[in-house]
Amino acid sequence: MSIALREPPDLDADPGSGIVARRAVIRWGWRLFRREWRQQLLVLGLLTVAVAATIWGASVVTNSQIPPSYPTFGTGAARVTLPGSDPQLAADIAMIAGRWGPADLIEEQNVTAGARQSVQLRAEGPHGHYNAPLLGLVSGTYPAGPGQVALTSQVATRYGAHVGGTWHAAGTTWQVTGIVADPSTLADQFALVASGQIRHPGQVIMLLGPAAAQELLSDQTVPGVPAANVSVPTQQESGVSPAVQILVVEVLGLAFIGLLSVASFSVLAQRRLRALGMLGAIGATERNLRLVMIAGGLVVGATAALAGTVLGLVAWFAYAPTVQRDTGHAVDAAHLPWWAFAIGILLAIATSALASRRPAKTMAAVPVVTALSGRPAPPKAAHRSALPGVIVLAVGLACLASAGGLNGLAGYNGPGSSGGGNGQTLFLLGGLVAAITGVCLLAPLAISVLAAGAAPRLPVAIRIALRDLVRYRARSGAALAATTFAVFLAMGICVVASIKFDSPLNWIGPDLSNSQVTVGASQSSGPGQSTPLSNAQLATLTTRVNTLAASLHASAVPLESPSGLYQVGPAAHGVQNFTGEVYVATPQLLATYGIKASQIAPGTDILTMRPGLAGEPHMEMTWDIGGVSDSSIPPPPPGFAGGTPCTLSNHCLASPAIATVSSLPSGTSAPNTVVTEYAVSKYHMQAQLFGWLIQAPAPFTAAQLSTVRQFGNANEVQVLTATYNPSLADFTRAATALGIVIALSVLAMSVGLIRSETAPDLRTLTATGASGATRRLITAATAAALGLLGAILGMAGAVLAGMAWTHSGPTATAGGVPITDIVILLIGLPLVAAVGGWLFAGREPPTIARQPIE
């Protein structure tokens, strides 16, 4: 039996027949997708997750930031504070409002509520011109008349008040009408009354518009009102705008989507080779054949984009409460960048369609007989140069070098920094895209290098796997590029986190452990306010703290604070000052953590558990710093520009002797850095009692923590319990896990598709007696090779990008990344990929003698 093939007619010669042909092949493409959707589940799943991650990331970026002026100015452009003791208060308010237009008045007064902590009473209208970000109704109604009050949830919980009940304060019984909050600072605690209900306010705040800001910015005073304290927000736009951050998230997401699409459609085109050959045999032109693949790309892209959008929105609405808790401001889950979503969906569909064009063009050019046989065309020799990838990578590194590092990203204006803002962020964005593109362009060449370096003594299965990677380099190169991108992303996050958070000056992590609480030694008269205690009050509080510690089966360690630490000279990544308190290393504190006097070298000034602090340059220890000016702005510490020289006569010691003692607690609010009694005595420091650290041998129970909080309310002192804050290790572990999950998903898709493409070769091997172990080894070697190359290229690209961005060497750039994360990425990823390839391969093909007809 013979089959006669004829040349396909030129269907595009007649416009009408061309339209009919295009409709026919589009319907064919749709039928292929419906028939093969199970085979494309992995591709669809990965693309869906990529789109969902982009949608979720854009939502988080949009809602995680608010303008820095909101907690103070609302939407106003200037703020004037008048003391309640101003004898002409009403006249001054009228004059300011008449001169600069409408103003919002906020009257504040601290009142005593029973025998507990005082509460700040605020009188303001809920519907002002500028105070919308400062006031929000949670439940009930706003107070509208005399005797009515609305409380924040913290105040209501503290005093057991509820909507419809009463609240006693300042000798008055108030009717609680609602629960309110400050949306810009949810931790703010206050009681709200109607405007004009405070007879003797402690101070009056006026929020003014842009007309006042222009005039007050230059003078900082109100003519005719000497008692007025004027403040105007400055550098509100010095940081990175949310729009630019959303753009960064979308570009990275779409780059990953594009790489996945190229890898998947390259293999899907080969899988459909025989079907395309049948279309060509019945008269379809090359344009029609390309259209089949492009239509499939559009369908896959649209399906993944829509499903990813739904999944991303669901993930965002579930995560919104966490964002609100972590950021400390109200989050409107419906406040989303719909414009960014629309652009992202359209670009995701377009990216999938464009990714299908190249394999479609390649498959359409395959002769009909070759296509019907199901065998790919013999690979053509092609000279591949590393020059394009090197050039693009160099351009990316140059852009990153111009982005200003973390200082430019944050708009830092400290010594040696010129700020940067959005302009430098665009350099960062362009540099990231170019660097990633350059590394991905080098991926196919890396496959050739790996195959060329394979020793002849390697098992034949491994050599077959490497040969297939080179033979199908168009598909394997795209898969390697996607894997490289995942590792680049993970390593990039680790590098940035280590640069930003690995500084011993800027210590991050949990403030206390679960077995620690602190009690302050000053009276908390209101949010952010404290009053020193008298000697008699302090003695009484000391007895009560010791009694509390005994009831908790813990010890109370006094915390005395005599000095502070600073770093002068050029700031590193915007970090200059030491964050945290420096306490005295009393014998009781050292004994609590098992530190003996013999462990402290003679002449040591400071003990710390912060790794690297002992080697920080330009350190200064200061003590007894006073002289706060009337403008409430403290003078520069000794040694700083504008300050006095750092000498002992100025209570400043340059380059103190610092020793690292790992036994000290690591919490940011715990005594992780202490000054020795030797230094206290030698430099005649005056230590003051800061509070107490209550250290228990085991984590506190919920009942014990409730007892501690009740103690703070009853004694009007601040208590601090353990609060989880992510540490550098948390950032790097999360980034490493994310990169490995993405990389393994890409490898599973890529290896599965590549090995399915070489199914005829597996049939031949099986027919010649190859065992299941050989087939497993081929798949495992394929996955391991892609994983190893992706890990090497991704890590190298991320380190090079970090070096260019920070203008530093490899040690300074990646030295803070935990070695375990590097080992996991470099060794663990290929190992897990190899194990997975071994476990999920090895099944004997159902047919050996012939390839099934699709």
VOGU-3710 file (C-alpha; in Angstrom, 3 decimals, decimal comma):
1> msialreppd> 0,000/0,000/0,000  1,367/3,370/-0,959  0,438/6,872/0,091  0,666/9,656/-2,477  1,458/13,070/-1,078  0,822/16,223/-3,024  1,977/19,762/-2,657  -0,475/21,724/-0,544  -2,419/24,358/-2,448  -1,740/27,995/-1,693
11> ldadpgsgiv> -4,798/28,659/0,407  -3,660/32,175/1,128  -3,883/33,128/-2,545  -7,612/33,630/-2,126  -8,390/35,904/0,854  -11,647/34,084/1,466  -10,077/30,654/1,553  -7,281/32,005/3,783  -9,790/33,169/6,363  -11,554/29,822/6,240
21> arravirwgw> -8,230/28,014/6,656  -7,262/30,155/9,624  -10,602/29,493/11,297  -10,163/25,781/10,685  -6,662/25,586/12,166  -7,680/27,721/15,148  -10,503/25,259/15,848  -7,990/22,437/15,414  -5,677/24,096/17,938  -8,556/24,443/20,391
31> rlfrrewrqq> -9,438/20,746/19,956  -5,821/19,773/20,552  -5,821/21,743/23,780  -9,056/20,154/24,981  -7,761/16,700/24,126  -4,316/17,195/25,690  -5,202/19,335/28,706  -4,208/16,545/31,086  -0,758/16,410/29,494  -0,451/20,169/29,995
41> llvlglltva> -1,563/20,248/33,623  1,983/20,764/34,883  2,603/23,570/32,395  -0,713/25,201/33,221  -0,084/24,768/36,931  3,333/26,432/36,838  2,118/29,319/34,682  -0,925/29,731/36,936  1,245/29,861/40,050  3,583/32,364/38,382
51> vaatiwgasv> 0,673/34,676/37,514  -0,847/34,183/40,983  2,458/35,073/42,645  2,641/38,237/40,548  -0,923/39,237/41,488  -0,301/38,487/45,157  3,016/40,347/45,183  1,503/43,454/43,572  -1,318/43,407/46,142  1,110/43,133/49,063
61> vtnsqippsy> 3,281/45,962/47,726  0,238/48,207/47,246  -1,076/47,714/50,761  2,097/47,319/52,801  3,086/50,976/52,580  1,392/54,236/53,453  2,810/57,751/53,019  5,254/58,400/55,887  3,409/61,589/56,850  0,040/59,883/57,450
71> ptfgtgaarv> 0,491/59,068/61,175  1,267/62,733/61,920  -0,249/64,937/59,229  -3,024/62,830/57,737  -3,506/64,238/54,245  -2,554/67,700/55,491  0,564/69,519/54,341  1,415/71,283/57,612  0,819/70,825/61,319  0,633/73,559/63,961
81> tlpgsdpqla> 0,628/72,584/67,646  -0,639/75,083/70,221  -0,260/74,504/73,981  -3,441/74,381/76,029  -1,947/77,022/78,318  -1,949/79,603/75,514  -3,974/82,534/76,969  -5,197/83,490/73,485  -5,858/79,978/72,273  -9,229/80,664/70,627
91> adiamiagrw> -7,980/83,835/68,952  -4,845/82,118/67,655  -6,875/79,233/66,223  -9,209/81,666/64,470  -6,302/83,684/63,078  -4,481/80,618/61,694  -7,648/79,170/60,156  -8,584/82,509/58,637  -5,160/83,023/57,105  -4,538/79,565/55,611
101> gpadlieeqn> -7,989/78,279/54,886  -9,859/75,328/56,431  -8,129/73,426/59,220  -8,840/70,292/61,220  -8,678/70,725/64,997  -7,569/67,884/67,262  -7,764/68,659/70,994  -5,826/66,318/73,289  -5,796/65,824/77,041  -4,432/63,073/79,290
111> vtagarqsvq> -7,050/61,919/81,776  -6,910/59,375/84,582  -9,255/56,423/84,239  -9,733/55,009/87,723  -6,536/53,786/89,364  -5,001/52,525/86,139  -3,022/54,038/83,307  -3,981/57,440/82,026  -5,619/57,647/78,608  -5,344/60,309/75,971
121> lraegphghy> -8,689/61,978/75,332  -9,085/63,403/71,823  -11,761/65,715/70,496  -12,032/65,954/66,732  -14,612/65,763/63,993  -14,709/62,445/62,160  -15,237/64,056/58,750  -12,528/66,699/58,542  -10,561/67,891/55,574  -7,278/66,126/56,383
131> napllglvsg> -7,780/63,720/59,311  -9,310/60,788/57,406  -6,123/58,654/57,712  -6,074/59,335/61,468  -9,581/58,200/62,367  -11,643/55,161/61,457  -14,818/53,593/62,832  -14,577/49,882/63,642  -18,066/49,374/65,098  -20,907/51,422/66,563
141> typagpgqva> -21,078/55,152/65,878  -18,927/58,193/66,425  -19,648/60,307/69,526  -21,956/63,209/68,621  -22,632/65,057/71,848  -21,743/65,605/75,510  -21,074/62,508/77,603  -20,419/60,272/74,576  -17,113/58,578/73,830  -15,657/56,045/71,386
151> ltsqvatryg> -12,691/53,934/72,497  -9,976/52,083/70,678  -10,153/48,316/71,068  -7,058/48,293/73,312  -8,569/50,832/75,715  -11,936/49,055/75,688  -10,264/45,725/76,481  -8,111/47,214/79,214  -11,083/48,696/81,071  -13,685/46,085/80,161
161> ahvggtwhaa> -15,838/48,595/78,263  -18,130/47,792/75,341  -20,408/49,548/72,906  -23,581/50,574/74,726  -21,882/50,424/78,118  -20,226/53,090/80,224  -16,663/54,184/80,879  -15,478/56,155/83,897  -12,672/58,675/83,429  -11,764/62,139/84,750
171> gttwqvtgiv> -14,621/62,025/87,205  -17,138/61,563/84,386  -19,269/58,630/83,309  -19,145/58,381/79,523  -21,552/56,513/77,270  -19,553/54,308/74,882  -20,991/54,728/71,367  -18,405/52,880/69,283  -14,970/51,408/68,744  -12,513/53,515/66,739
181> adpstladqf> -8,922/53,199/65,542  -6,163/55,206/63,937  -5,901/53,459/60,541  -2,349/54,701/60,002  -1,152/53,433/63,422  -3,326/50,672/64,820  -1,260/50,569/68,018  -2,392/54,106/68,887  -4,619/54,039/72,007  -7,030/56,881/72,754
191> alvasgqirh> -10,599/57,828/73,595  -12,518/59,967/71,120  -15,115/62,581/72,071  -17,008/65,086/69,954  -15,391/68,382/68,974  -15,484/70,997/71,714  -16,047/68,494/74,552  -12,613/69,005/76,139  -12,717/72,148/78,273  -9,035/72,334/79,161
201> pgqvimllgp> -6,991/70,555/76,452  -3,322/69,918/77,034  -2,609/70,859/73,429  -4,442/71,628/70,203  -3,238/70,335/66,846  -4,228/72,072/63,611  -3,828/70,256/60,294  -3,476/72,695/57,395  -3,417/72,436/53,619  -0,798/73,138/50,925
211> aaaqellsdq> -1,248/76,921/51,112  0,094/76,923/54,665  2,914/74,514/53,860  4,407/76,761/51,189  4,630/79,684/53,574  5,539/77,809/56,753  8,205/75,639/55,133  10,637/78,543/54,828  9,916/80,238/58,164  8,772/77,417/60,493
221> tvpgvpaanv> 6,942/79,989/62,641  3,446/81,475/62,749  3,568/85,287/62,700  1,997/86,694/65,836  1,758/83,304/67,587  5,082/82,677/69,350  3,687/79,647/71,201  2,956/77,777/67,984  5,087/74,754/67,100  5,160/74,306/63,311
231> svptqqesgv> 6,122/71,126/61,474  6,021/70,365/57,768  6,632/66,894/56,278  9,862/66,665/54,331  11,175/64,156/51,804  7,872/62,307/51,553  8,819/60,938/48,169  12,424/60,026/48,922  11,704/56,341/48,962  10,520/54,025/46,238
241> spavqilvve> 6,996/54,625/45,063  4,569/51,674/45,190  4,048/51,985/41,423  7,736/51,337/40,788  7,738/48,400/43,202  4,697/46,927/41,478  6,529/47,322/38,180  9,511/45,427/39,582  7,262/42,584/40,777  5,447/42,368/37,436
251> vlglafigll> 8,615/42,455/35,337  10,211/39,662/37,370  6,994/37,656/37,280  6,584/38,070/33,539  10,235/37,157/32,941  9,647/33,891/34,763  6,388/33,324/32,875  8,228/33,879/29,585  10,967/31,396/30,441  8,438/28,770/31,490
261> svasfsvlaq> 6,430/29,346/28,331  9,446/28,961/26,045  10,468/25,722/27,793  6,986/24,234/27,682  5,954/25,224/24,161  9,265/24,025/22,714  8,504/20,524/23,894  4,767/20,691/23,160  5,609/21,629/19,578  7,704/18,469/19,220
271> rrlralgmlg> 4,938/16,421/20,816  2,500/17,710/18,186  4,882/17,133/15,305  2,897/14,244/13,769  -0,377/16,133/14,103  1,180/19,090/12,331  2,471/16,741/9,653  -1,068/15,449/9,060  -2,290/19,051/8,719  0,446/19,732/6,182
281> aigaternlr> -0,449/16,596/4,284  -4,047/17,743/3,755  -3,022/21,175/2,489  -2,149/23,449/5,434  0,535/26,043/4,727  3,414/26,899/7,038  1,476/29,964/8,172  -1,463/27,761/9,086  0,788/25,389/11,012  2,335/28,280/12,932
291> lvmiagglvv> -1,148/29,532/13,713  -2,052/26,200/15,321  0,766/26,540/17,847  0,188/30,261/18,432  -3,505/29,622/19,036  -2,544/26,948/21,545  -0,212/29,426/23,228  -3,015/31,978/23,474  -5,368/29,411/24,998  -2,782/28,238/27,529
301> gataalagtv> -1,799/31,806/28,383  -5,382/32,990/28,786  -6,336/29,980/30,905  -3,284/30,366/33,157  -3,733/34,137/33,413  -7,382/33,922/34,455  -6,836/31,011/36,844  -3,736/32,682/38,262  -5,619/35,928/38,814  -8,344/34,143/40,762
311> lglvawfaya> -5,789/32,174/42,781  -3,712/35,293/43,462  -6,740/37,262/44,657  -7,838/34,421/46,934  -4,318/34,228/48,380  -4,266/37,999/48,883  -7,608/38,181/50,694  -6,439/35,359/52,967  -3,114/37,104/53,623  -4,470/40,658/54,089
321> ptvqrdtgha> -4,982/40,302/57,891  -1,357/39,229/58,224  -0,190/42,304/56,305  -2,289/44,501/58,580  -0,825/42,901/61,690  2,762/43,082/60,451  2,620/46,654/59,132  0,602/48,097/62,010  -1,811/50,046/59,835  -5,268/49,336/58,490
331> vdaahlpwwa> -5,430/47,447/55,216  -8,370/47,665/52,847  -8,259/44,318/51,077  -10,260/45,765/48,171  -7,655/48,473/47,591  -5,842/46,796/44,717  -3,873/47,937/41,663  -6,452/46,879/39,113  -4,529/48,698/36,393  -1,499/46,552/37,172
341> faigillaia> -3,622/43,401/37,156  -5,023/44,268/33,715  -1,561/44,962/32,335  -0,192/41,796/33,926  -2,964/39,589/32,502  -2,579/41,013/29,008  1,196/40,708/29,108  0,996/37,154/30,454  -1,237/36,129/27,536  0,978/37,971/25,076
351> tsalasrrpa> 4,090/36,388/26,590  2,655/32,896/26,152  1,694/33,640/22,550  5,118/35,069/21,737  6,825/32,127/23,423  4,986/29,758/21,088  6,067/31,574/17,902  9,635/30,314/17,678  8,903/26,594/18,187  5,895/27,003/15,911
361> ktmaavpvvt> 8,127/28,398/13,184  10,617/25,574/13,650  8,009/22,820/13,565  6,209/24,340/10,579  9,412/24,156/8,536  9,774/20,392/9,103  9,001/18,435/5,893  5,691/16,592/5,878  7,217/13,089/5,575  9,631/13,777/8,423
371> alsgrpappk> 6,829/15,148/10,562  4,606/12,120/9,931  7,445/9,809/10,944  7,542/11,512/14,340  11,312/11,850/14,236  12,799/15,291/14,732  14,900/16,736/11,946  18,637/16,188/12,302  20,111/19,073/14,286  21,923/21,658/12,206
381> aahrsalpgv> 25,386/22,695/13,179  25,294/26,214/14,535  28,003/28,397/15,962  26,847/29,744/19,292  28,767/32,651/20,749  28,872/33,729/24,352  29,332/37,352/23,278  25,614/38,370/23,286  25,089/36,974/26,769  28,269/38,592/28,068
391> ivlavglacl> 27,323/41,972/26,575  23,801/41,912/28,011  25,110/40,784/31,399  27,696/43,574/31,377  25,000/46,150/30,587  22,910/44,815/33,461  25,812/44,980/35,888  26,557/48,555/34,781  22,952/49,567/35,454  23,050/47,907/38,861
401> asagglngla> 26,286/49,720/39,664  24,483/53,009/38,925  21,492/52,159/41,138  23,125/53,314/44,380  22,683/50,118/46,404  20,338/50,058/49,372  21,066/53,724/50,035  19,710/54,735/46,639  16,777/52,350/46,909  15,688/53,828/50,234
411> gyngpgssgg> 16,483/57,402/49,343  18,985/57,592/52,197  20,601/60,983/52,491  23,300/60,271/55,012  27,015/60,816/54,664  28,334/59,827/51,287  24,865/59,219/49,892  23,100/61,229/47,279  19,701/59,694/47,719  18,205/58,280/44,616
421> gngqtlfllg> 14,503/57,552/44,741  12,665/56,336/41,705  15,375/57,257/39,164  17,854/54,866/40,717  15,121/52,285/41,146  14,632/52,296/37,379  18,353/51,601/37,011  17,864/48,725/39,434  14,910/47,400/37,447  16,705/47,629/34,114
431> glvaaitgvc> 19,842/46,127/35,592  17,946/43,156/37,047  16,219/42,431/33,749  19,437/42,727/31,760  21,454/40,653/34,242  18,866/37,874/34,276  18,625/37,948/30,493  22,392/37,767/30,127  22,689/34,799/32,466  19,857/33,019/30,639
441> llaplaisvl> 21,539/33,637/27,265  24,605/31,874/28,600  22,553/28,850/29,735  22,633/26,881/26,432  26,413/27,303/26,220  26,747/25,950/29,747  25,048/22,760/28,594  27,624/22,346/25,839  30,471/22,936/28,277  29,084/20,352/30,685
451> aagaaprlpv> 28,627/17,771/27,923  32,092/18,432/26,517  33,613/17,914/29,943  31,894/14,585/30,487  34,544/11,904/30,852  34,316/8,836/28,599  34,476/6,667/31,690  31,084/7,885/32,865  28,231/5,371/32,634  26,598/5,260/29,228
461> airialrdlv> 23,248/6,390/30,663  24,780/9,642/31,914  26,470/10,252/28,575  23,153/9,663/26,806  21,439/12,161/29,104  24,097/14,819/28,466  24,017/14,116/24,733  20,240/14,575/24,670  20,533/17,880/26,518  22,911/19,129/23,825
471> ryrarsgaal> 20,898/17,576/21,023  17,687/19,269/22,164  19,402/22,427/23,339  16,529/24,690/22,303  14,266/22,935/24,818  16,850/22,164/27,479  18,277/25,690/27,253  14,897/27,234/27,990  14,375/24,810/30,870  17,818/25,627/32,256
481> aattfavfla> 17,090/29,344/31,932  13,904/28,963/33,994  15,770/26,961/36,641  18,551/29,551/36,672  16,006/32,305/37,188  14,515/30,504/40,211  17,948/30,070/41,820  18,905/33,655/40,910  15,780/34,881/42,664  16,445/32,802/45,788
491> mgicvvasik> 20,118/33,705/46,004  19,344/37,348/45,238  16,944/37,534/48,174  19,554/35,900/50,419  22,218/38,377/49,291  19,990/41,436/49,769  18,766/40,190/53,154  22,323/39,532/54,329  23,467/42,976/53,165  20,544/44,765/54,763
501> fdsplnwigp> 20,091/42,762/57,948  23,437/41,109/58,633  24,944/44,320/59,997  25,622/43,889/63,723  24,586/47,513/64,173  21,114/46,811/62,779  20,306/43,634/64,726  17,009/41,997/63,740  15,018/39,088/65,032  12,685/38,338/67,953
511> dlsnsqvtvg> 12,812/40,983/70,677  12,662/38,457/73,528  12,495/34,716/73,940  9,358/32,953/75,192  10,940/32,712/78,642  11,680/36,432/78,985  9,669/39,563/79,768  10,840/43,062/80,629  9,334/45,572/83,035  10,063/49,282/82,673
521> asqssgpgqs> 11,255/51,447/85,554  9,258/54,554/84,626  5,590/55,391/84,794  3,785/55,106/81,465  1,484/58,118/81,380  0,294/57,559/77,833  1,281/56,184/74,434  4,924/57,035/73,873  5,135/58,979/77,151  6,911/58,149/80,400
531> tplsnaqlat> 7,551/59,844/83,734  10,535/59,051/85,996  9,717/57,505/89,357  10,806/58,905/92,704  13,173/56,916/94,904  10,316/55,773/97,108  8,210/54,710/94,117  11,218/52,918/92,624  11,856/51,008/95,841  8,209/49,946/96,005
541> lttrvntlaa> 8,225/48,875/92,345  11,446/46,895/92,874  9,795/44,902/95,666  6,729/44,246/93,517  8,837/43,119/90,527  10,755/40,662/92,696  7,464/39,334/94,050  6,132/38,971/90,500  9,274/37,099/89,406  8,995/34,743/92,371
551> slhasavple> 5,369/33,980/91,513  6,495/33,131/87,981  9,334/30,903/89,267  11,784/33,235/87,537  14,552/35,671/88,455  14,407/39,454/88,062  17,642/40,924/86,669  18,000/44,734/86,975  18,895/46,418/83,689  21,035/49,536/84,075
561> spsglyqvgp> 21,808/51,721/81,069  24,867/54,001/81,289  26,021/54,540/77,699  25,324/54,355/74,000  27,157/53,108/70,921  27,563/54,862/67,601  29,427/54,360/64,377  30,837/57,439/62,704  32,230/57,836/59,218  30,614/56,710/55,956
571> aahgvqnftg> 27,422/54,776/56,571  27,171/51,270/55,225  23,878/50,654/53,393  22,183/53,469/55,294  22,951/51,900/58,694  25,022/54,030/61,029  23,735/54,062/64,584  23,741/51,106/66,926  20,175/49,878/67,416  19,289/48,879/70,954
581> evyvatpqll> 20,212/49,623/74,531  23,635/49,014/76,067  23,235/47,727/79,626  25,690/47,208/82,468  27,216/43,744/82,808  26,354/43,386/86,492  27,467/40,213/88,310  23,819/39,159/88,569  23,278/39,523/84,803  26,464/37,639/83,957
591> atygikasqi> 25,628/34,862/86,441  22,150/34,492/84,931  23,718/33,503/81,612  26,634/31,523/83,026  29,365/34,010/82,146  32,346/33,913/84,519  34,667/36,819/85,223  37,592/34,710/83,989  36,043/34,701/80,500  36,370/38,489/80,222
601> apgtdiltmr> 39,769/39,692/79,080  41,309/42,547/81,091  40,630/45,970/79,617  37,428/44,928/77,823  34,895/47,739/77,598  31,928/46,024/75,942  30,625/42,452/75,704  28,272/41,499/72,888  26,732/38,426/71,337  26,251/40,185/67,970
611> pglagephme> 28,626/38,490/65,508  30,877/40,991/63,774  30,295/43,909/66,118  33,799/43,572/67,579  35,268/44,143/64,113  33,135/47,138/63,122  35,288/50,212/62,392  34,684/53,781/63,566  32,868/52,765/66,745  32,381/55,178/69,637
621> mtwdiggvsd> 31,018/54,712/73,150  29,340/57,763/74,655  27,735/58,426/78,014  26,011/61,212/79,951  24,859/62,920/76,740  22,571/65,831/77,565  21,892/69,318/76,428  18,728/68,705/74,433  17,826/71,928/72,711  14,496/73,710/72,900
631> ssipppppgf> 13,666/72,482/69,414  13,518/68,929/70,835  16,244/67,909/68,365  19,218/66,356/70,231  22,679/67,633/69,312  24,943/65,395/67,225  26,932/62,876/69,294  30,660/63,543/69,714  32,612/62,636/66,612  29,769/63,349/64,188
641> aggtpctlsn> 29,705/66,246/61,767  28,523/69,260/63,733  29,315/67,626/67,058  32,194/67,951/69,478  35,388/65,874/69,099  35,306/62,363/70,583  37,444/62,715/73,699  37,147/61,437/77,249  36,468/64,983/78,430  33,411/64,973/76,163
651> hclaspaiat> 32,286/61,618/77,594  33,238/59,733/74,465  35,624/56,818/73,890  36,771/56,092/70,349  37,282/52,444/69,353  36,234/50,777/72,636  37,506/47,267/73,268  34,641/44,939/72,284  34,622/41,198/72,960  32,132/38,657/71,598
661> vsslpsgtsa> 30,407/36,416/74,172  27,845/34,112/72,602  26,251/33,259/75,970  24,443/36,605/76,137  20,793/36,562/75,013  20,130/37,366/71,368  16,811/39,243/71,565  16,777/42,793/70,216  15,246/44,015/73,513  17,348/41,691/75,688
671> pntvvteyav> 20,808/42,598/77,055  22,655/41,365/73,963  25,326/44,084/74,349  26,613/45,187/77,760  29,296/47,491/79,119  31,633/45,962/81,681  31,838/47,181/85,252  35,509/47,873/84,533  34,496/50,510/81,933  31,769/51,912/84,183
681> skyhmqaqlf> 34,289/52,421/86,982  37,162/53,666/84,813  35,147/56,295/82,958  32,962/57,261/85,934  29,683/56,471/84,180  26,400/57,205/85,917  24,154/54,203/85,332  20,383/54,531/85,630  17,889/51,761/86,248  16,176/51,095/82,948
691> gwliqapapf> 13,991/48,218/84,071  14,092/44,516/84,848  14,510/41,414/82,748  12,464/38,537/84,141  14,158/35,333/83,032  12,405/31,998/83,517  13,860/28,498/83,001  10,953/27,549/80,717  8,572/29,411/78,358  5,817/31,376/80,085
701> taaqlstvrq> 2,281/30,063/79,892  -0,656/32,162/78,683  -1,858/32,570/82,272  1,567/33,805/83,375  1,715/36,315/80,520  -1,746/37,560/81,489  -0,460/38,061/85,032  2,461/40,111/83,686  0,154/42,352/81,647  -2,156/42,884/84,610
711> fgnanevqvl> 0,895/43,829/86,667  1,791/46,495/84,095  -1,729/47,967/84,099  -1,973/47,991/87,873  1,411/49,660/88,364  1,223/51,909/85,280  4,505/50,612/83,874  5,367/49,240/80,469  5,812/45,504/80,137  7,199/43,786/77,058
721> tatynpslad> 6,548/40,166/76,189  8,016/38,122/73,369  7,010/39,286/69,905  8,081/37,393/66,830  10,122/39,391/64,344  11,810/37,655/61,402  15,566/37,232/61,610  18,123/37,032/58,827  17,985/33,231/59,002  14,206/33,352/58,514
731> ftraatalgi> 14,598/35,494/55,382  17,266/33,272/53,874  15,491/30,022/54,743  12,264/31,266/53,203  14,080/32,469/50,079  15,977/29,195/49,737  12,820/27,150/50,164  11,005/29,308/47,610  13,821/28,972/45,085  14,071/25,200/45,522
741> vialsvlams> 10,318/24,695/45,205  10,189/26,788/42,028  13,321/25,182/40,604  12,105/21,646/41,313  8,737/22,436/39,760  10,470/23,735/36,642  12,770/20,733/36,559  9,849/18,318/36,930  8,097/19,940/33,999  11,226/20,262/31,886
751> vglirsetap> 12,631/16,805/32,519  9,246/15,199/32,021  8,739/16,969/28,723  12,299/16,403/27,509  12,211/12,698/28,355  8,799/12,361/26,700  10,338/13,946/23,627  13,025/11,256/23,616  10,508/8,442/24,058  11,548/6,840/20,727
761> dlrtltatga> 15,110/6,644/22,011  13,880/4,943/25,194  11,964/2,441/23,078  15,137/1,678/21,157  17,085/1,247/24,395  14,400/-1,042/25,777  14,418/-3,109/22,603  18,164/-3,553/22,907  17,863/-4,814/26,468  18,300/-1,693/28,585
771> sgatrrlita> 17,019/-2,249/32,096  14,776/-0,033/34,183  17,815/1,118/36,187  19,356/2,478/32,985  16,214/4,394/32,117  16,033/5,740/35,664  19,663/6,814/35,529  19,085/8,698/32,268  16,223/10,698/33,771  18,067/11,277/37,050
781> ataaalgllg> 21,176/12,473/35,195  19,067/14,837/33,087  17,441/16,383/36,154  20,713/16,558/38,105  22,572/18,203/35,212  19,908/20,887/34,795  19,733/21,409/38,564  23,509/21,702/38,944  23,923/24,095/36,028  20,947/26,165/37,172
791> ailgmagavl> 22,340/26,397/40,704  25,809/27,431/39,508  24,569/29,992/36,981  21,879/31,396/39,275  24,186/31,768/42,267  26,999/33,250/40,188  24,629/35,710/38,530  23,111/36,778/41,849  26,529/37,328/43,453  27,768/39,317/40,442
801> agmawthsgp> 24,603/41,432/40,510  25,014/42,003/44,246  28,659/42,983/43,832  27,781/45,502/41,137  24,875/46,892/43,145  26,806/47,340/46,381  30,209/48,171/44,852  31,829/45,545/47,049  33,730/42,292/46,758  32,310/38,772/46,851
811> tataggvpit> 33,059/38,310/50,551  31,261/41,513/51,571  28,375/40,728/49,226  27,675/37,071/49,955  29,692/36,565/53,117  26,613/37,026/55,289  24,570/34,370/53,489  24,412/31,281/55,717  26,631/28,533/54,356  23,799/26,041/54,814
821> divilliglp> 21,640/27,909/52,297  24,485/27,935/49,771  25,046/24,204/50,251  21,335/23,484/49,909  21,120/25,404/46,640  24,381/24,153/45,177  24,271/20,523/46,288  20,800/19,869/47,621  18,936/21,065/44,527  20,699/18,747/42,022
831> lvaavggwlf> 20,608/15,889/44,524  16,863/16,198/45,135  16,292/16,575/41,386  18,284/13,401/40,726  16,401/11,450/43,389  13,085/12,644/42,014  14,080/11,733/38,465  15,146/8,271/39,618  11,929/7,607/41,539  9,521/8,792/38,861
841> agrepptiar> 11,194/7,154/35,879  11,958/3,657/34,748  8,552/2,463/33,571  8,878/0,393/30,438  7,225/1,954/27,352  3,873/0,322/26,547  4,881/-0,174/22,936  8,339/-0,912/21,658  8,082/-1,892/18,020  6,158/1,170/16,861
851> qpie> 5,171/4,626/17,949  1,441/4,986/18,646  -0,526/7,093/16,218  -2,054/10,160/17,906
//
